[in-house]
Amino acid sequence: MQTRSQLKNNYKQQDNPEKYSFKEYKYDVNIDFDDASAAWKANKKSKGNGTYRYICQAITKLGKKCLREPINCSDYCKIHNKTISLT
């Protein structure tokens, strides 16, 4: 017994087999997913269960990233938002 998806695939191939064949692409796609993932996580902190929250973009006096949550419509937490606006 064939499922609906198997029947759909059969109709597509009978309709126009050239339309659904694979084509060779002109450009090579070389994506390093480990680097892309690290770049995406650079300004976020994991909350668990696959969820993340943004972190403040400021650098502390010790040279580390601030781990506080930024205020709305800003890249900085409430402490660093004040210091950034004063400079």
PDB file of N, CA, C and O in Angstrom:
ATOM      1  N   MET A   1       0.837  -1.178   0.000  1.00  0.00           N
ATOM      2  CA  MET A   1       0.000   0.000   0.000  1.00  0.00           C
ATOM      3  C   MET A   1       0.888   1.250   0.000  1.00  0.00           C
ATOM      4  O   MET A   1       1.808   1.378   0.808  1.00  0.00           O
ATOM      5  N   GLN A   2       0.592   2.148  -0.909  1.00  0.00           N
ATOM      6  CA  GLN A   2       1.360   3.367  -1.010  1.00  0.00           C
ATOM      7  C   GLN A   2       0.712   4.481  -0.184  1.00  0.00           C
ATOM      8  O   GLN A   2      -0.511   4.591  -0.098  1.00  0.00           O
ATOM      9  N   THR A   3       1.577   5.301   0.419  1.00  0.00           N
ATOM     10  CA  THR A   3       1.070   6.448   1.168  1.00  0.00           C
ATOM     11  C   THR A   3       0.802   7.602   0.207  1.00  0.00           C
ATOM     12  O   THR A   3       1.157   7.541  -0.970  1.00  0.00           O
ATOM     13  N   ARG A   4       0.176   8.645   0.721  1.00  0.00           N
ATOM     14  CA  ARG A   4      -0.130   9.800  -0.129  1.00  0.00           C
ATOM     15  C   ARG A   4       1.131  10.452  -0.668  1.00  0.00           C
ATOM     16  O   ARG A   4       1.165  10.871  -1.825  1.00  0.00           O
ATOM     17  N   SER A   5       2.172  10.544   0.158  1.00  0.00           N
ATOM     18  CA  SER A   5       3.401  11.180  -0.309  1.00  0.00           C
ATOM     19  C   SER A   5       4.075  10.355  -1.400  1.00  0.00           C
ATOM     20  O   SER A   5       4.665  10.918  -2.322  1.00  0.00           O
ATOM     21  N   GLN A   6       3.997   9.045  -1.307  1.00  0.00           N
ATOM     22  CA  GLN A   6       4.567   8.193  -2.362  1.00  0.00           C
ATOM     23  C   GLN A   6       3.783   8.357  -3.657  1.00  0.00           C
ATOM     24  O   GLN A   6       4.370   8.379  -4.739  1.00  0.00           O
ATOM     25  N   LEU A   7       2.478   8.471  -3.558  1.00  0.00           N
ATOM     26  CA  LEU A   7       1.669   8.674  -4.757  1.00  0.00           C
ATOM     27  C   LEU A   7       1.979  10.027  -5.392  1.00  0.00           C
ATOM     28  O   LEU A   7       2.055  10.149  -6.615  1.00  0.00           O
ATOM     29  N   LYS A   8       2.156  11.038  -4.547  1.00  0.00           N
ATOM     30  CA  LYS A   8       2.459  12.374  -5.054  1.00  0.00           C
ATOM     31  C   LYS A   8       3.787  12.366  -5.804  1.00  0.00           C
ATOM     32  O   LYS A   8       3.902  12.975  -6.868  1.00  0.00           O
ATOM     33  N   ASN A   9       4.790  11.680  -5.257  1.00  0.00           N
ATOM     34  CA  ASN A   9       6.092  11.591  -5.922  1.00  0.00           C
ATOM     35  C   ASN A   9       5.980  10.871  -7.256  1.00  0.00           C
ATOM     36  O   ASN A   9       6.631  11.263  -8.225  1.00  0.00           O
ATOM     37  N   ASN A  10       5.164   9.823  -7.321  1.00  0.00           N
ATOM     38  CA  ASN A  10       4.982   9.105  -8.585  1.00  0.00           C
ATOM     39  C   ASN A  10       4.352  10.002  -9.636  1.00  0.00           C
ATOM     40  O   ASN A  10       4.772   9.974 -10.793  1.00  0.00           O
ATOM     41  N   TYR A  11       3.350  10.801  -9.263  1.00  0.00           N
ATOM     42  CA  TYR A  11       2.703  11.699 -10.213  1.00  0.00           C
ATOM     43  C   TYR A  11       3.666  12.771 -10.696  1.00  0.00           C
ATOM     44  O   TYR A  11       3.645  13.131 -11.873  1.00  0.00           O
ATOM     45  N   LYS A  12       4.503  13.282  -9.818  1.00  0.00           N
ATOM     46  CA  LYS A  12       5.462  14.301 -10.214  1.00  0.00           C
ATOM     47  C   LYS A  12       6.444  13.759 -11.244  1.00  0.00           C
ATOM     48  O   LYS A  12       6.746  14.425 -12.234  1.00  0.00           O
ATOM     49  N   GLN A  13       6.937  12.554 -11.009  1.00  0.00           N
ATOM     50  CA  GLN A  13       7.924  11.972 -11.925  1.00  0.00           C
ATOM     51  C   GLN A  13       7.292  11.626 -13.266  1.00  0.00           C
ATOM     52  O   GLN A  13       7.948  11.754 -14.300  1.00  0.00           O
ATOM     53  N   GLN A  14       6.046  11.196 -13.277  1.00  0.00           N
ATOM     54  CA  GLN A  14       5.377  10.866 -14.531  1.00  0.00           C
ATOM     55  C   GLN A  14       5.022  12.132 -15.305  1.00  0.00           C
ATOM     56  O   GLN A  14       5.030  12.134 -16.536  1.00  0.00           O
ATOM     57  N   ASP A  15       4.709  13.214 -14.576  1.00  0.00           N
ATOM     58  CA  ASP A  15       4.297  14.466 -15.196  1.00  0.00           C
ATOM     59  C   ASP A  15       5.416  15.041 -16.063  1.00  0.00           C
ATOM     60  O   ASP A  15       5.221  15.268 -17.257  1.00  0.00           O
ATOM     61  N   ASN A  16       6.580  15.275 -15.470  1.00  0.00           N
ATOM     62  CA  ASN A  16       7.709  15.853 -16.189  1.00  0.00           C
ATOM     63  C   ASN A  16       8.986  15.474 -15.447  1.00  0.00           C
ATOM     64  O   ASN A  16       9.390  16.186 -14.527  1.00  0.00           O
ATOM     65  N   PRO A  17       9.623  14.384 -15.819  1.00  0.00           N
ATOM     66  CA  PRO A  17      10.786  13.914 -15.067  1.00  0.00           C
ATOM     67  C   PRO A  17      11.958  14.898 -15.079  1.00  0.00           C
ATOM     68  O   PRO A  17      12.715  14.949 -14.110  1.00  0.00           O
ATOM     69  N   GLU A  18      12.128  15.683 -16.152  1.00  0.00           N
ATOM     70  CA  GLU A  18      13.238  16.630 -16.221  1.00  0.00           C
ATOM     71  C   GLU A  18      13.035  17.793 -15.246  1.00  0.00           C
ATOM     72  O   GLU A  18      14.003  18.380 -14.763  1.00  0.00           O
ATOM     73  N   LYS A  19      11.784  18.117 -14.962  1.00  0.00           N
ATOM     74  CA  LYS A  19      11.478  19.231 -14.081  1.00  0.00           C
ATOM     75  C   LYS A  19      11.950  18.956 -12.656  1.00  0.00           C
ATOM     76  O   LYS A  19      12.319  19.889 -11.943  1.00  0.00           O
ATOM     77  N   TYR A  20      11.945  17.705 -12.234  1.00  0.00           N
ATOM     78  CA  TYR A  20      12.289  17.350 -10.863  1.00  0.00           C
ATOM     79  C   TYR A  20      13.660  16.714 -10.729  1.00  0.00           C
ATOM     80  O   TYR A  20      13.992  16.198  -9.662  1.00  0.00           O
ATOM     81  N   SER A  21      14.454  16.738 -11.767  1.00  0.00           N
ATOM     82  CA  SER A  21      15.793  16.166 -11.681  1.00  0.00           C
ATOM     83  C   SER A  21      16.742  17.180 -11.035  1.00  0.00           C
ATOM     84  O   SER A  21      16.478  18.383 -11.037  1.00  0.00           O
ATOM     85  N   PHE A  22      17.836  16.682 -10.490  1.00  0.00           N
ATOM     86  CA  PHE A  22      18.824  17.548  -9.856  1.00  0.00           C
ATOM     87  C   PHE A  22      19.667  18.236 -10.924  1.00  0.00           C
ATOM     88  O   PHE A  22      20.025  17.642 -11.941  1.00  0.00           O
ATOM     89  N   LYS A  23      19.972  19.491 -10.665  1.00  0.00           N
ATOM     90  CA  LYS A  23      20.789  20.257 -11.599  1.00  0.00           C
ATOM     91  C   LYS A  23      22.147  20.516 -10.976  1.00  0.00           C
ATOM     92  O   LYS A  23      22.277  20.557  -9.753  1.00  0.00           O
ATOM     93  N   GLU A  24      23.134  20.688 -11.795  1.00  0.00           N
ATOM     94  CA  GLU A  24      24.446  21.056 -11.289  1.00  0.00           C
ATOM     95  C   GLU A  24      24.455  22.554 -11.018  1.00  0.00           C
ATOM     96  O   GLU A  24      23.957  23.350 -11.813  1.00  0.00           O
ATOM     97  N   TYR A  25      25.027  22.912  -9.893  1.00  0.00           N
ATOM     98  CA  TYR A  25      25.066  24.320  -9.526  1.00  0.00           C
ATOM     99  C   TYR A  25      26.352  24.952 -10.015  1.00  0.00           C
ATOM    100  O   TYR A  25      27.389  24.297 -10.114  1.00  0.00           O
ATOM    101  N   LYS A  26      26.265  26.228 -10.317  1.00  0.00           N
ATOM    102  CA  LYS A  26      27.377  26.969 -10.868  1.00  0.00           C
ATOM    103  C   LYS A  26      28.434  27.283  -9.808  1.00  0.00           C
ATOM    104  O   LYS A  26      29.626  27.296 -10.112  1.00  0.00           O
ATOM    105  N   TYR A  27      28.004  27.538  -8.553  1.00  0.00           N
ATOM    106  CA  TYR A  27      28.902  27.966  -7.501  1.00  0.00           C
ATOM    107  C   TYR A  27      29.048  26.894  -6.439  1.00  0.00           C
ATOM    108  O   TYR A  27      28.100  26.171  -6.134  1.00  0.00           O
ATOM    109  N   ASP A  28      30.233  26.800  -5.885  1.00  0.00           N
ATOM    110  CA  ASP A  28      30.457  25.896  -4.764  1.00  0.00           C
ATOM    111  C   ASP A  28      29.983  26.579  -3.490  1.00  0.00           C
ATOM    112  O   ASP A  28      30.221  27.769  -3.288  1.00  0.00           O
ATOM    113  N   VAL A  29      29.320  25.829  -2.645  1.00  0.00           N
ATOM    114  CA  VAL A  29      28.845  26.360  -1.378  1.00  0.00           C
ATOM    115  C   VAL A  29      29.678  25.715  -0.279  1.00  0.00           C
ATOM    116  O   VAL A  29      29.544  24.525   0.007  1.00  0.00           O
ATOM    117  N   ASN A  30      30.537  26.522   0.328  1.00  0.00           N
ATOM    118  CA  ASN A  30      31.396  26.047   1.404  1.00  0.00           C
ATOM    119  C   ASN A  30      31.047  26.828   2.660  1.00  0.00           C
ATOM    120  O   ASN A  30      31.512  27.952   2.850  1.00  0.00           O
ATOM    121  N   ILE A  31      30.235  26.235   3.511  1.00  0.00           N
ATOM    122  CA  ILE A  31      29.808  26.882   4.744  1.00  0.00           C
ATOM    123  C   ILE A  31      30.373  26.097   5.911  1.00  0.00           C
ATOM    124  O   ILE A  31      30.169  24.888   6.015  1.00  0.00           O
ATOM    125  N   ASP A  32      31.078  26.786   6.781  1.00  0.00           N
ATOM    126  CA  ASP A  32      31.575  26.162   7.996  1.00  0.00           C
ATOM    127  C   ASP A  32      30.535  26.391   9.088  1.00  0.00           C
ATOM    128  O   ASP A  32      30.471  27.472   9.674  1.00  0.00           O
ATOM    129  N   PHE A  33      29.730  25.381   9.357  1.00  0.00           N
ATOM    130  CA  PHE A  33      28.614  25.540  10.278  1.00  0.00           C
ATOM    131  C   PHE A  33      29.075  25.709  11.720  1.00  0.00           C
ATOM    132  O   PHE A  33      28.360  26.309  12.522  1.00  0.00           O
ATOM    133  N   ASP A  34      30.236  25.202  12.062  1.00  0.00           N
ATOM    134  CA  ASP A  34      30.752  25.401  13.420  1.00  0.00           C
ATOM    135  C   ASP A  34      31.084  26.875  13.662  1.00  0.00           C
ATOM    136  O   ASP A  34      30.758  27.420  14.716  1.00  0.00           O
ATOM    137  N   ASP A  35      31.732  27.517  12.688  1.00  0.00           N
ATOM    138  CA  ASP A  35      32.038  28.942  12.818  1.00  0.00           C
ATOM    139  C   ASP A  35      30.768  29.786  12.794  1.00  0.00           C
ATOM    140  O   ASP A  35      30.658  30.763  13.535  1.00  0.00           O
ATOM    141  N   ALA A  36      29.814  29.419  11.954  1.00  0.00           N
ATOM    142  CA  ALA A  36      28.552  30.157  11.884  1.00  0.00           C
ATOM    143  C   ALA A  36      27.798  30.053  13.198  1.00  0.00           C
ATOM    144  O   ALA A  36      27.219  31.035  13.662  1.00  0.00           O
ATOM    145  N   SER A  37      27.799  28.889  13.792  1.00  0.00           N
ATOM    146  CA  SER A  37      27.127  28.691  15.076  1.00  0.00           C
ATOM    147  C   SER A  37      27.811  29.496  16.179  1.00  0.00           C
ATOM    148  O   SER A  37      27.140  30.110  17.009  1.00  0.00           O
ATOM    149  N   ALA A  38      29.132  29.496  16.190  1.00  0.00           N
ATOM    150  CA  ALA A  38      29.877  30.256  17.196  1.00  0.00           C
ATOM    151  C   ALA A  38      29.629  31.757  17.041  1.00  0.00           C
ATOM    152  O   ALA A  38      29.502  32.466  18.039  1.00  0.00           O
ATOM    153  N   ALA A  39      29.559  32.240  15.821  1.00  0.00           N
ATOM    154  CA  ALA A  39      29.297  33.659  15.586  1.00  0.00           C
ATOM    155  C   ALA A  39      27.889  34.036  16.032  1.00  0.00           C
ATOM    156  O   ALA A  39      27.681  35.115  16.587  1.00  0.00           O
ATOM    157  N   TRP A  40      26.929  33.158  15.796  1.00  0.00           N
ATOM    158  CA  TRP A  40      25.549  33.421  16.205  1.00  0.00           C
ATOM    159  C   TRP A  40      25.424  33.452  17.724  1.00  0.00           C
ATOM    160  O   TRP A  40      24.657  34.244  18.271  1.00  0.00           O
ATOM    161  N   LYS A  41      26.175  32.592  18.404  1.00  0.00           N
ATOM    162  CA  LYS A  41      26.103  32.511  19.865  1.00  0.00           C
ATOM    163  C   LYS A  41      26.972  33.548  20.573  1.00  0.00           C
ATOM    164  O   LYS A  41      26.949  33.621  21.801  1.00  0.00           O
ATOM    165  N   ALA A  42      27.732  34.344  19.839  1.00  0.00           N
ATOM    166  CA  ALA A  42      28.686  35.271  20.445  1.00  0.00           C
ATOM    167  C   ALA A  42      28.029  36.310  21.346  1.00  0.00           C
ATOM    168  O   ALA A  42      28.622  36.715  22.346  1.00  0.00           O
ATOM    169  N   ASN A  43      26.826  36.746  21.019  1.00  0.00           N
ATOM    170  CA  ASN A  43      26.168  37.764  21.838  1.00  0.00           C
ATOM    171  C   ASN A  43      24.951  37.208  22.580  1.00  0.00           C
ATOM    172  O   ASN A  43      24.026  37.952  22.905  1.00  0.00           O
ATOM    173  N   LYS A  44      24.951  35.908  22.845  1.00  0.00           N
ATOM    174  CA  LYS A  44      23.841  35.265  23.525  1.00  0.00           C
ATOM    175  C   LYS A  44      24.339  34.349  24.639  1.00  0.00           C
ATOM    176  O   LYS A  44      25.486  33.901  24.623  1.00  0.00           O
ATOM    177  N   LYS A  45      23.473  34.079  25.597  1.00  0.00           N
ATOM    178  CA  LYS A  45      23.766  33.161  26.683  1.00  0.00           C
ATOM    179  C   LYS A  45      22.695  32.088  26.686  1.00  0.00           C
ATOM    180  O   LYS A  45      21.511  32.400  26.555  1.00  0.00           O
ATOM    181  N   SER A  46      23.082  30.839  26.833  1.00  0.00           N
ATOM    182  CA  SER A  46      22.134  29.730  26.815  1.00  0.00           C
ATOM    183  C   SER A  46      21.313  29.702  28.097  1.00  0.00           C
ATOM    184  O   SER A  46      21.851  29.833  29.196  1.00  0.00           O
ATOM    185  N   LYS A  47      19.997  29.528  27.940  1.00  0.00           N
ATOM    186  CA  LYS A  47      19.105  29.384  29.086  1.00  0.00           C
ATOM    187  C   LYS A  47      18.703  27.928  29.280  1.00  0.00           C
ATOM    188  O   LYS A  47      17.997  27.616  30.239  1.00  0.00           O
ATOM    189  N   GLY A  48      19.126  27.038  28.409  1.00  0.00           N
ATOM    190  CA  GLY A  48      18.761  25.629  28.471  1.00  0.00           C
ATOM    191  C   GLY A  48      17.595  25.339  27.537  1.00  0.00           C
ATOM    192  O   GLY A  48      16.902  26.254  27.091  1.00  0.00           O
ATOM    193  N   ASN A  49      17.387  24.063  27.247  1.00  0.00           N
ATOM    194  CA  ASN A  49      16.302  23.610  26.370  1.00  0.00           C
ATOM    195  C   ASN A  49      16.337  24.265  24.989  1.00  0.00           C
ATOM    196  O   ASN A  49      15.293  24.429  24.357  1.00  0.00           O
ATOM    197  N   GLY A  50      17.507  24.634  24.524  1.00  0.00           N
ATOM    198  CA  GLY A  50      17.646  25.219  23.188  1.00  0.00           C
ATOM    199  C   GLY A  50      17.215  26.670  23.093  1.00  0.00           C
ATOM    200  O   GLY A  50      17.011  27.175  21.989  1.00  0.00           O
ATOM    201  N   THR A  51      17.070  27.360  24.228  1.00  0.00           N
ATOM    202  CA  THR A  51      16.692  28.770  24.206  1.00  0.00           C
ATOM    203  C   THR A  51      17.888  29.630  24.606  1.00  0.00           C
ATOM    204  O   THR A  51      18.760  29.191  25.356  1.00  0.00           O
ATOM    205  N   TYR A  52      17.915  30.846  24.102  1.00  0.00           N
ATOM    206  CA  TYR A  52      19.015  31.766  24.351  1.00  0.00           C
ATOM    207  C   TYR A  52      18.460  33.137  24.691  1.00  0.00           C
ATOM    208  O   TYR A  52      17.327  33.464  24.337  1.00  0.00           O
ATOM    209  N   ARG A  53      19.263  33.936  25.380  1.00  0.00           N
ATOM    210  CA  ARG A  53      18.920  35.334  25.629  1.00  0.00           C
ATOM    211  C   ARG A  53      20.120  36.185  25.259  1.00  0.00           C
ATOM    212  O   ARG A  53      21.266  35.745  25.353  1.00  0.00           O
ATOM    213  N   TYR A  54      19.840  37.406  24.837  1.00  0.00           N
ATOM    214  CA  TYR A  54      20.921  38.317  24.477  1.00  0.00           C
ATOM    215  C   TYR A  54      21.648  38.776  25.728  1.00  0.00           C
ATOM    216  O   TYR A  54      21.070  38.796  26.814  1.00  0.00           O
ATOM    217  N   ILE A  55      22.913  39.143  25.580  1.00  0.00           N
ATOM    218  CA  ILE A  55      23.694  39.673  26.692  1.00  0.00           C
ATOM    219  C   ILE A  55      24.192  41.061  26.323  1.00  0.00           C
ATOM    220  O   ILE A  55      24.237  41.432  25.150  1.00  0.00           O
ATOM    221  N   CYS A  56      24.565  41.823  27.350  1.00  0.00           N
ATOM    222  CA  CYS A  56      25.090  43.175  27.183  1.00  0.00           C
ATOM    223  C   CYS A  56      26.361  43.121  26.316  1.00  0.00           C
ATOM    224  O   CYS A  56      27.149  42.182  26.425  1.00  0.00           O
ATOM    225  N   GLN A  57      26.549  44.116  25.473  1.00  0.00           N
ATOM    226  CA  GLN A  57      27.695  44.140  24.556  1.00  0.00           C
ATOM    227  C   GLN A  57      28.918  44.836  25.144  1.00  0.00           C
ATOM    228  O   GLN A  57      29.951  44.933  24.483  1.00  0.00           O
ATOM    229  N   ALA A  58      28.810  45.324  26.389  1.00  0.00           N
ATOM    230  CA  ALA A  58      29.920  46.061  27.007  1.00  0.00           C
ATOM    231  C   ALA A  58      31.003  45.109  27.509  1.00  0.00           C
ATOM    232  O   ALA A  58      30.749  43.936  27.782  1.00  0.00           O
ATOM    233  N   ILE A  59      32.199  45.638  27.619  1.00  0.00           N
ATOM    234  CA  ILE A  59      33.340  44.916  28.183  1.00  0.00           C
ATOM    235  C   ILE A  59      33.608  45.493  29.573  1.00  0.00           C
ATOM    236  O   ILE A  59      33.701  46.710  29.731  1.00  0.00           O
ATOM    237  N   THR A  60      33.732  44.636  30.567  1.00  0.00           N
ATOM    238  CA  THR A  60      33.953  45.097  31.935  1.00  0.00           C
ATOM    239  C   THR A  60      35.382  45.585  32.120  1.00  0.00           C
ATOM    240  O   THR A  60      36.208  45.471  31.214  1.00  0.00           O
ATOM    241  N   LYS A  61      35.667  46.128  33.293  1.00  0.00           N
ATOM    242  CA  LYS A  61      37.013  46.633  33.585  1.00  0.00           C
ATOM    243  C   LYS A  61      38.048  45.514  33.594  1.00  0.00           C
ATOM    244  O   LYS A  61      39.229  45.756  33.347  1.00  0.00           O
ATOM    245  N   LEU A  62      37.609  44.295  33.876  1.00  0.00           N
ATOM    246  CA  LEU A  62      38.521  43.146  33.879  1.00  0.00           C
ATOM    247  C   LEU A  62      38.750  42.579  32.482  1.00  0.00           C
ATOM    248  O   LEU A  62      39.525  41.637  32.316  1.00  0.00           O
ATOM    249  N   GLY A  63      38.086  43.141  31.479  1.00  0.00           N
ATOM    250  CA  GLY A  63      38.267  42.701  30.096  1.00  0.00           C
ATOM    251  C   GLY A  63      37.360  41.556  29.682  1.00  0.00           C
ATOM    252  O   GLY A  63      37.569  40.956  28.628  1.00  0.00           O
ATOM    253  N   LYS A  64      36.353  41.242  30.495  1.00  0.00           N
ATOM    254  CA  LYS A  64      35.407  40.168  30.165  1.00  0.00           C
ATOM    255  C   LYS A  64      34.099  40.769  29.667  1.00  0.00           C
ATOM    256  O   LYS A  64      33.839  41.957  29.862  1.00  0.00           O
ATOM    257  N   LYS A  65      33.277  39.944  29.026  1.00  0.00           N
ATOM    258  CA  LYS A  65      31.963  40.393  28.578  1.00  0.00           C
ATOM    259  C   LYS A  65      31.031  40.521  29.766  1.00  0.00           C
ATOM    260  O   LYS A  65      31.065  39.701  30.684  1.00  0.00           O
ATOM    261  N   CYS A  66      30.202  41.546  29.748  1.00  0.00           N
ATOM    262  CA  CYS A  66      29.158  41.692  30.760  1.00  0.00           C
ATOM    263  C   CYS A  66      28.071  40.666  30.433  1.00  0.00           C
ATOM    264  O   CYS A  66      27.683  40.531  29.273  1.00  0.00           O
ATOM    265  N   LEU A  67      27.584  39.951  31.429  1.00  0.00           N
ATOM    266  CA  LEU A  67      26.602  38.892  31.199  1.00  0.00           C
ATOM    267  C   LEU A  67      25.180  39.298  31.575  1.00  0.00           C
ATOM    268  O   LEU A  67      24.289  38.451  31.635  1.00  0.00           O
ATOM    269  N   ARG A  68      24.960  40.590  31.829  1.00  0.00           N
ATOM    270  CA  ARG A  68      23.621  41.058  32.165  1.00  0.00           C
ATOM    271  C   ARG A  68      22.750  41.134  30.915  1.00  0.00           C
ATOM    272  O   ARG A  68      23.249  41.198  29.791  1.00  0.00           O
ATOM    273  N   GLU A  69      21.439  41.125  31.139  1.00  0.00           N
ATOM    274  CA  GLU A  69      20.491  41.227  30.036  1.00  0.00           C
ATOM    275  C   GLU A  69      20.326  42.694  29.639  1.00  0.00           C
ATOM    276  O   GLU A  69      20.159  43.543  30.514  1.00  0.00           O
ATOM    277  N   PRO A  70      20.369  43.014  28.350  1.00  0.00           N
ATOM    278  CA  PRO A  70      20.232  44.417  27.931  1.00  0.00           C
ATOM    279  C   PRO A  70      18.807  44.935  28.134  1.00  0.00           C
ATOM    280  O   PRO A  70      17.847  44.165  28.167  1.00  0.00           O
ATOM    281  N   ILE A  71      18.697  46.246  28.267  1.00  0.00           N
ATOM    282  CA  ILE A  71      17.376  46.843  28.382  1.00  0.00           C
ATOM    283  C   ILE A  71      16.737  46.892  26.999  1.00  0.00           C
ATOM    284  O   ILE A  71      17.412  46.682  25.992  1.00  0.00           O
ATOM    285  N   ASN A  72      15.431  47.169  26.952  1.00  0.00           N
ATOM    286  CA  ASN A  72      14.705  47.186  25.675  1.00  0.00           C
ATOM    287  C   ASN A  72      15.284  48.231  24.724  1.00  0.00           C
ATOM    288  O   ASN A  72      15.648  49.331  25.138  1.00  0.00           O
ATOM    289  N   CYS A  73      15.361  47.877  23.468  1.00  0.00           N
ATOM    290  CA  CYS A  73      15.822  48.755  22.386  1.00  0.00           C
ATOM    291  C   CYS A  73      17.251  49.249  22.602  1.00  0.00           C
ATOM    292  O   CYS A  73      17.588  50.360  22.192  1.00  0.00           O
ATOM    293  N   SER A  74      18.082  48.447  23.234  1.00  0.00           N
ATOM    294  CA  SER A  74      19.465  48.823  23.454  1.00  0.00           C
ATOM    295  C   SER A  74      20.335  47.568  23.427  1.00  0.00           C
ATOM    296  O   SER A  74      19.845  46.455  23.620  1.00  0.00           O
ATOM    297  N   ASP A  75      21.611  47.758  23.191  1.00  0.00           N
ATOM    298  CA  ASP A  75      22.558  46.641  23.219  1.00  0.00           C
ATOM    299  C   ASP A  75      23.227  46.500  24.567  1.00  0.00           C
ATOM    300  O   ASP A  75      24.014  45.576  24.774  1.00  0.00           O
ATOM    301  N   TYR A  76      22.924  47.415  25.505  1.00  0.00           N
ATOM    302  CA  TYR A  76      23.617  47.452  26.782  1.00  0.00           C
ATOM    303  C   TYR A  76      22.633  47.296  27.952  1.00  0.00           C
ATOM    304  O   TYR A  76      21.449  47.613  27.839  1.00  0.00           O
ATOM    305  N   CYS A  77      23.163  46.799  29.074  1.00  0.00           N
ATOM    306  CA  CYS A  77      22.361  46.680  30.290  1.00  0.00           C
ATOM    307  C   CYS A  77      22.166  48.054  30.906  1.00  0.00           C
ATOM    308  O   CYS A  77      22.714  49.041  30.414  1.00  0.00           O
ATOM    309  N   LYS A  78      21.380  48.127  31.991  1.00  0.00           N
ATOM    310  CA  LYS A  78      21.066  49.442  32.573  1.00  0.00           C
ATOM    311  C   LYS A  78      22.309  50.138  33.126  1.00  0.00           C
ATOM    312  O   LYS A  78      22.374  51.367  33.120  1.00  0.00           O
ATOM    313  N   ILE A  79      23.282  49.387  33.597  1.00  0.00           N
ATOM    314  CA  ILE A  79      24.506  49.999  34.131  1.00  0.00           C
ATOM    315  C   ILE A  79      25.381  50.534  32.999  1.00  0.00           C
ATOM    316  O   ILE A  79      25.842  51.674  33.066  1.00  0.00           O
ATOM    317  N   HIS A  80      25.613  49.742  31.979  1.00  0.00           N
ATOM    318  CA  HIS A  80      26.490  50.163  30.890  1.00  0.00           C
ATOM    319  C   HIS A  80      25.814  51.135  29.950  1.00  0.00           C
ATOM    320  O   HIS A  80      26.500  51.902  29.275  1.00  0.00           O
ATOM    321  N   ASN A  81      24.503  51.131  29.883  1.00  0.00           N
ATOM    322  CA  ASN A  81      23.796  52.104  29.043  1.00  0.00           C
ATOM    323  C   ASN A  81      24.043  53.511  29.554  1.00  0.00           C
ATOM    324  O   ASN A  81      24.160  54.447  28.763  1.00  0.00           O
ATOM    325  N   LYS A  82      24.125  53.672  30.878  1.00  0.00           N
ATOM    326  CA  LYS A  82      24.403  54.987  31.472  1.00  0.00           C
ATOM    327  C   LYS A  82      25.830  55.419  31.161  1.00  0.00           C
ATOM    328  O   LYS A  82      26.066  56.577  30.817  1.00  0.00           O
ATOM    329  N   THR A  83      26.777  54.502  31.279  1.00  0.00           N
ATOM    330  CA  THR A  83      28.184  54.864  31.053  1.00  0.00           C
ATOM    331  C   THR A  83      28.464  55.137  29.580  1.00  0.00           C
ATOM    332  O   THR A  83      29.298  55.982  29.256  1.00  0.00           O
ATOM    333  N   ILE A  84      27.779  54.433  28.691  1.00  0.00           N
ATOM    334  CA  ILE A  84      27.980  54.650  27.249  1.00  0.00           C
ATOM    335  C   ILE A  84      27.431  56.011  26.857  1.00  0.00           C
ATOM    336  O   ILE A  84      28.043  56.712  26.051  1.00  0.00           O
ATOM    337  N   SER A  85      26.280  56.403  27.416  1.00  0.00           N
ATOM    338  CA  SER A  85      25.673  57.683  27.033  1.00  0.00           C
ATOM    339  C   SER A  85      26.449  58.873  27.597  1.00  0.00           C
ATOM    340  O   SER A  85      26.342  59.977  27.063  1.00  0.00           O
ATOM    341  N   LEU A  86      27.235  58.671  28.676  1.00  0.00           N
ATOM    342  CA  LEU A  86      28.009  59.762  29.246  1.00  0.00           C
ATOM    343  C   LEU A  86      29.257  60.075  28.445  1.00  0.00           C
ATOM    344  O   LEU A  86      29.743  61.205  28.480  1.00  0.00           O
ATOM    345  N   THR A  87      29.786  59.099  27.726  1.00  0.00           N
ATOM    346  CA  THR A  87      31.019  59.313  26.973  1.00  0.00           C
ATOM    347  C   THR A  87      30.783  59.919  25.633  1.00  0.00           C
ATOM    348  O   THR A  87      31.733  60.156  24.887  1.00  0.00           O
TER     349      THR A  87
END
